[in-house]
Amino acid sequence: MGRAYEVRKASIQKTGAAKAKLYSMYAREIYQAAKNGGTELEGNPSLKRLVDKAKKEQVPNDIINRAIDKVNSGADETYTEANYEIFGPSGSTAIVSCLTDNVNRSVSSVRAVINKCHVKMGAQGSVSYMYDHLCIVSFKGLSEEEALDAILENGLDVSDIETENDEVIVYGMPNDLNKIKEALLSKNPKLEFDLDEITMLPKEKVTLEGEDKETFERMLNMLDEVEDVQTVYHNVEL
């Protein structure tokens, strides 16, 4: 399976979380995107991408609209992105991405999981250098050659492009996500994206067995229950 499969699988696992947390996660992300870039979808590509993604994951419209209306009403909430890097058993690693209005609460909650699972928190950068920070988009409706032509014609660069099961997958720099999508849409305006994410992909994967696997899976389950945790990237084949 390719790297796109790993990202898609992580997305599926994310949607399997409790609905209350899923809704809360999107409400925060949508509010923050609207606050940073404006509440009009067509003028704020990041907000439009989040709204489209939320609808795909069946987040109710009133949750989406309330998050945007909160910005229009002048409400001022501040959410901070915080990443925590973890060393697990037998070469396993994880990067925990949080979006929080209370950094002390988020680090305390993540540390509690770390202590209960007997894993170690690493210093900033001690794990992340083993991951590629990339955007990834996948689609059908253009060939790999057509997609690459569209990207180059718009003066963009990509890290990689591949075809998997008739689906073209493009990897690029995180800041280029919306530009890559616009370039592809200029070639085929009806193009629909099966996947468009900014992610952390491990450069190497590890396989765990026995108690090590149980410990790692327990850690992931406990992190999934932490309110501020948005995503957990890791290098373990599950």
C-alpha positions as CSV (number, residue, x, y, z in Angstrom):
1,M,0.0,0.0,0.0
2,G,1.2,3.5,-0.8
3,R,1.6,6.6,1.4
4,A,-1.9,7.9,0.4
5,Y,-3.4,4.7,1.8
6,E,-1.8,5.5,5.2
7,V,-3.2,9.0,5.2
8,R,-6.7,7.8,4.1
9,K,-6.6,5.1,6.8
10,A,-5.8,7.7,9.5
11,S,-8.7,9.8,8.3
12,I,-11.0,6.9,8.5
13,Q,-9.8,6.2,12.1
14,K,-10.4,9.8,12.9
15,T,-14.0,9.7,11.7
16,G,-14.5,6.7,13.9
17,A,-14.0,8.8,17.0
18,A,-16.9,9.9,19.2
19,K,-19.1,12.2,17.3
20,A,-19.0,14.9,20.0
21,K,-15.2,15.1,19.7
22,L,-15.3,15.1,15.9
23,Y,-17.8,18.0,15.9
24,S,-15.7,19.9,18.4
25,M,-12.5,19.4,16.4
26,Y,-14.1,20.7,13.2
27,A,-15.7,23.6,15.1
28,R,-12.4,24.8,16.4
29,E,-10.6,24.4,13.1
30,I,-13.3,26.1,11.1
31,Y,-13.5,29.0,13.6
32,Q,-9.7,29.5,13.5
33,A,-9.6,29.4,9.7
34,A,-12.5,31.9,9.5
35,K,-10.9,34.1,12.1
36,N,-7.5,34.1,10.2
37,G,-8.7,34.4,6.7
38,G,-12.3,35.7,6.7
39,T,-15.7,34.1,6.7
40,E,-16.4,34.0,2.9
41,L,-15.7,30.6,1.6
42,E,-14.7,31.7,-1.9
43,G,-12.2,34.2,-0.5
44,N,-10.7,31.8,2.1
45,P,-9.4,28.6,0.5
46,S,-8.4,27.1,3.8
47,L,-11.9,27.6,5.2
48,K,-13.5,26.2,2.1
49,R,-11.3,23.1,2.3
50,L,-12.2,22.5,5.9
51,V,-16.0,23.0,5.3
52,D,-15.9,20.6,2.4
53,K,-14.0,18.1,4.5
54,A,-16.4,18.5,7.4
55,K,-19.4,17.9,5.2
56,K,-17.7,14.7,3.8
57,E,-17.4,13.5,7.3
58,Q,-21.1,14.3,7.9
59,V,-20.6,17.1,10.4
60,P,-24.0,18.9,10.6
61,N,-24.4,22.2,8.9
62,D,-25.4,24.0,12.1
63,I,-22.1,23.0,13.7
64,I,-20.3,24.5,10.7
65,N,-22.4,27.6,10.5
66,R,-22.2,28.3,14.2
67,A,-18.4,28.2,14.1
68,I,-18.4,30.7,11.2
69,D,-21.1,32.9,12.8
70,K,-19.0,33.1,16.0
71,V,-16.4,35.0,14.0
72,N,-19.1,37.3,12.4
73,S,-20.5,38.1,15.8
74,G,-17.2,39.3,17.1
75,A,-16.4,36.5,19.5
76,D,-12.7,36.4,20.2
77,E,-11.4,32.9,21.0
78,T,-7.7,32.1,20.6
79,Y,-6.6,28.6,19.7
80,T,-2.9,27.6,19.6
81,E,-1.4,24.8,17.6
82,A,0.9,22.6,19.8
83,N,2.8,19.5,18.8
84,Y,4.2,16.9,21.2
85,E,6.7,14.3,20.1
86,I,6.8,10.9,21.6
87,F,9.2,7.9,21.7
88,G,7.3,4.6,22.1
89,P,8.5,1.0,22.4
90,S,10.9,-0.7,19.9
91,G,11.6,2.3,17.7
92,S,8.0,3.6,17.5
93,T,7.4,7.3,17.4
94,A,4.4,9.6,17.3
95,I,3.7,13.3,16.8
96,V,0.6,14.5,18.6
97,S,-1.0,17.6,17.1
98,C,-3.3,19.7,19.3
99,L,-5.4,22.8,18.7
100,T,-6.1,24.3,22.1
101,D,-7.3,27.3,24.0
102,N,-5.2,26.2,27.0
103,V,-1.7,25.0,26.3
104,N,-1.2,24.0,30.0
105,R,-4.2,21.8,29.8
106,S,-3.2,20.1,26.6
107,V,0.4,19.4,27.7
108,S,-0.9,18.1,31.0
109,S,-3.4,15.8,29.3
110,V,-0.8,14.4,26.9
111,R,1.8,13.9,29.7
112,A,-0.8,12.0,31.7
113,V,-1.2,9.5,28.7
114,I,2.6,9.3,28.3
115,N,3.1,8.5,32.0
116,K,0.3,5.9,32.1
117,C,1.7,4.1,29.0
118,H,5.3,4.4,30.1
119,V,6.5,6.0,26.9
120,K,8.7,9.1,26.7
121,M,8.1,12.7,25.5
122,G,10.9,14.0,23.3
123,A,12.2,17.5,22.8
124,Q,10.9,19.6,20.0
125,G,12.4,18.3,16.8
126,S,13.7,15.0,18.2
127,V,11.0,13.0,16.4
128,S,9.7,15.3,13.6
129,Y,13.0,15.1,11.6
130,M,12.1,11.5,10.9
131,Y,8.8,12.6,9.1
132,D,8.1,14.5,5.9
133,H,5.8,17.5,6.4
134,L,3.8,17.4,3.1
135,C,0.4,18.1,1.5
136,I,-1.2,15.3,-0.4
137,V,-4.0,15.3,-2.9
138,S,-5.5,12.4,-4.8
139,F,-8.0,12.3,-7.6
140,K,-9.3,10.7,-10.8
141,G,-10.0,12.6,-14.0
142,L,-6.5,13.6,-15.0
143,S,-3.6,11.4,-16.0
144,E,-0.3,11.7,-14.1
145,E,1.2,13.5,-17.1
146,E,-1.7,15.9,-17.4
147,A,-1.5,16.6,-13.7
148,L,2.2,17.3,-13.8
149,D,1.8,19.6,-16.8
150,A,-0.8,21.6,-14.9
151,I,1.4,21.9,-11.9
152,L,4.4,23.0,-13.9
153,E,2.4,25.4,-16.1
154,N,1.5,27.2,-12.8
155,G,5.1,27.5,-11.7
156,L,4.7,25.0,-8.9
157,D,7.0,22.3,-7.7
158,V,6.0,18.9,-6.1
159,S,7.9,16.4,-4.0
160,D,6.4,13.4,-5.8
161,I,3.6,12.2,-8.1
162,E,2.4,8.7,-8.5
163,T,-0.5,6.6,-9.7
164,E,-2.2,4.0,-7.6
165,N,-5.3,2.0,-8.7
166,D,-6.1,4.6,-11.4
167,E,-5.9,7.4,-8.9
168,V,-3.2,10.1,-9.2
169,I,-1.6,11.2,-6.0
170,V,0.5,14.4,-5.7
171,Y,2.8,15.3,-2.8
172,G,3.9,18.8,-2.3
173,M,4.9,21.5,0.3
174,P,2.2,22.2,2.9
175,N,1.9,25.9,1.9
176,D,1.2,24.9,-1.8
177,L,-1.9,22.7,-1.1
178,N,-4.5,25.2,-2.3
179,K,-2.2,26.3,-5.3
180,I,-1.8,22.7,-6.4
181,K,-5.6,22.1,-6.2
182,E,-6.2,25.3,-8.2
183,A,-3.6,24.3,-10.8
184,L,-5.3,20.9,-11.3
185,L,-8.8,22.4,-11.4
186,S,-7.6,24.7,-14.2
187,K,-7.0,21.6,-16.2
188,N,-10.2,19.9,-15.2
189,P,-12.8,22.2,-13.5
190,K,-15.0,19.2,-12.6
191,L,-12.1,17.4,-10.7
192,E,-13.1,16.1,-7.3
193,F,-10.4,15.3,-4.7
194,D,-10.7,12.1,-2.8
195,L,-8.0,13.2,-0.4
196,D,-6.5,16.6,0.4
197,E,-4.6,16.8,3.6
198,I,-1.6,18.4,5.2
199,T,0.2,15.6,7.0
200,M,3.3,14.2,8.5
201,L,4.5,11.0,6.8
202,P,7.1,8.8,8.5
203,K,10.3,8.2,6.4
204,E,10.4,4.7,7.8
205,K,7.8,2.4,9.4
206,V,8.2,-0.2,12.2
207,T,6.2,-3.2,13.1
208,L,5.4,-3.9,16.7
209,E,4.4,-7.2,18.3
210,G,3.1,-8.5,21.7
211,E,3.2,-6.1,24.6
212,D,4.9,-3.3,22.6
213,K,1.9,-3.3,20.1
214,E,-0.6,-3.4,23.0
215,T,1.1,-0.5,24.7
216,F,1.2,1.6,21.5
217,E,-2.4,0.9,20.6
218,R,-3.4,1.8,24.2
219,M,-1.6,5.1,23.9
220,L,-3.3,5.9,20.6
221,N,-6.7,5.1,22.1
222,M,-6.1,7.2,25.2
223,L,-4.8,10.2,23.1
224,D,-8.0,9.9,21.0
225,E,-10.0,10.6,24.1
226,V,-8.0,13.8,24.9
227,E,-10.2,16.8,24.0
228,D,-7.4,19.0,22.5
229,V,-5.8,16.3,20.3
230,Q,-6.6,16.8,16.6
231,T,-4.4,14.2,15.0
232,V,-1.7,11.7,15.9
233,Y,0.9,10.9,13.3
234,H,3.0,7.8,13.9
235,N,5.4,5.3,12.2
236,V,3.8,2.0,13.3
237,E,2.3,-0.5,10.9
238,L,-1.1,-1.3,12.5
